[in-house]
Amino acid sequence: MAELVRYLIIVCICSVFTAPGLINAAPQGFLEGQLKIISGRPVALDDENPSKPIDGKPAAAGADYSNYPLVVLSQGERKQVARITADAQGHYRAALPPGAYILDAEGRVRRRLHVRAQPFTIVPNETVHVDITIDTGFAAERSAPQE
């Protein structure tokens, strides 16, 4: 019987120290969406050989979403809160604490990407859907060799 009382006392003491942290922890919400990568530069393909463009330049490859990470910024201070990488189909999902945020592309100034940052708000236990499009046409034009 004395062991049972001692066990209950230990459980009560542990509960006193851990309960306030659990009570103050607000449930998270979720951000999900679709990353779309486009290029403003048209590519003309040869009808007989679809992998070979007519002008002899390489055809545009499929988007490698891992090369275009997204960042979640706090709306007020614009500090980075999270970094997200989309899966092979361009889908992304992240758990975030409630609050107001901005979804943007990482390194867009350095790489000359055109992206419209998307503001959004996370509410506890809910999912917000935010799609974002990155236009790489500006970066491709800058890196293309001059003829």
ZIMO-V655652 format. One record per residue. N is the residue number from 1. RES is the residue in one letter. SS is DSSP state (H for helix, E for strand, C for the rest). PHI is phi in degrees with one decimal (NA if undefined). OMEGA is omega in whole degrees, -180 to 180 (none if undefined). Layout:
n = [N	N]
res = [RES	RES]
ss = [SS	SS]
phi = [PHI	PHI]
omega = [OMEGA	OMEGA]
//
This chain:
n = [1	2	3	4	5	6	7	8	9	10	11	12	13	14	15	16	17	18	19	20	21	22	23	24	25	26	27	28	29	30	31	32	33	34	35	36	37	38	39	40	41	42	43	44	45	46	47	48	49	50	51	52	53	54	55	56	57	58	59	60	61	62	63	64	65	66	67	68	69	70	71	72	73	74	75	76	77	78	79	80	81	82	83	84	85	86	87	88	89	90	91	92	93	94	95	96	97	98	99	100	101	102	103	104	105	106	107	108	109	110	111	112	113	114	115	116	117	118	119	120	121	122	123	124	125	126	127	128	129	130	131	132	133	134	135	136	137	138	139	140	141	142	143	144	145	146	147]
res = [M	A	E	L	V	R	Y	L	I	I	V	C	I	C	S	V	F	T	A	P	G	L	I	N	A	A	P	Q	G	F	L	E	G	Q	L	K	I	I	S	G	R	P	V	A	L	D	D	E	N	P	S	K	P	I	D	G	K	P	A	A	A	G	A	D	Y	S	N	Y	P	L	V	V	L	S	Q	G	E	R	K	Q	V	A	R	I	T	A	D	A	Q	G	H	Y	R	A	A	L	P	P	G	A	Y	I	L	D	A	E	G	R	V	R	R	R	L	H	V	R	A	Q	P	F	T	I	V	P	N	E	T	V	H	V	D	I	T	I	D	T	G	F	A	A	E	R	S	A	P	Q	E]
ss = [C	H	H	H	H	H	H	H	H	H	H	H	H	H	H	H	H	H	H	H	H	H	H	H	C	C	C	C	E	E	E	E	E	E	E	E	E	E	C	C	C	C	C	C	E	C	C	C	C	C	C	E	E	C	C	C	C	E	C	C	C	C	C	C	H	H	H	C	C	E	E	E	E	E	C	C	C	C	C	E	E	E	E	E	C	C	C	C	C	C	E	E	E	E	E	E	C	C	E	E	E	E	E	E	E	C	C	H	H	H	H	C	C	E	E	C	C	E	E	E	E	E	C	C	C	C	E	E	E	C	C	E	E	E	E	C	H	H	H	H	H	H	H	C	C	C	C]
phi = [NA	-62.7	-66.2	-63.5	-64.0	-62.3	-62.7	-64.4	-64.2	-63.8	-62.9	-64.2	-64.6	-63.4	-63.8	-61.1	-82.8	-96.0	-61.9	-59.1	-66.5	-73.0	-68.8	-77.6	-76.2	-76.6	-63.0	-82.6	-115.7	-131.7	-111.2	-142.0	177.6	-124.8	-92.5	-119.4	-113.8	-126.1	-129.5	-74.6	-93.0	-71.3	-123.5	-96.0	-102.7	-75.6	-62.9	-76.2	-130.6	-59.9	-83.9	-110.6	-71.2	-63.4	-80.5	85.5	-80.9	-63.2	-72.2	-65.0	-82.3	-62.7	-69.1	-102.3	-62.1	-67.3	-80.1	-128.6	-67.6	-105.7	-124.8	-105.7	-112.5	-68.7	-69.2	-74.2	-92.0	56.3	-92.4	-69.1	-103.4	-153.0	-123.4	-124.4	-116.5	-72.2	-77.6	-62.8	-99.1	90.7	-84.4	-141.2	-153.9	-148.5	-92.9	-138.2	-69.8	-56.3	155.3	-100.1	-137.0	-131.4	-99.0	-143.8	-92.9	-73.5	67.8	-68.7	-70.5	-62.2	-94.3	56.1	-91.7	-102.8	-139.4	-97.7	-59.8	-114.1	-76.2	-156.5	-126.4	-95.5	-116.0	-54.4	61.3	-126.4	-113.9	-106.2	-105.5	-132.8	-93.8	-140.5	-119.8	-113.1	-99.5	-90.0	-57.1	-67.4	-67.1	-66.4	-65.4	-69.6	-91.0	-70.7	-68.7	-80.3	-105.2]
omega = [180	178	179	178	179	179	179	178	179	179	179	179	179	180	180	-178	-176	-176	-179	178	179	180	-178	-178	179	177	-180	172	-175	173	174	180	-177	175	178	179	-180	175	180	-178	179	177	178	-179	176	-178	-178	-179	-175	180	-179	178	-178	-175	177	178	-179	179	178	179	176	-177	173	-172	180	177	-176	180	178	177	174	-179	173	-174	-177	-174	-177	174	180	-179	-178	175	-175	173	180	178	-175	178	179	179	176	179	179	174	-178	174	179	178	180	-175	174	175	-177	176	179	175	-176	179	-178	-176	-179	176	176	-177	173	180	-175	175	177	180	177	177	-179	175	177	179	176	-179	-180	175	179	-180	176	177	-178	-178	180	180	-178	-180	-179	-176	-179	180	178	179	none]
//
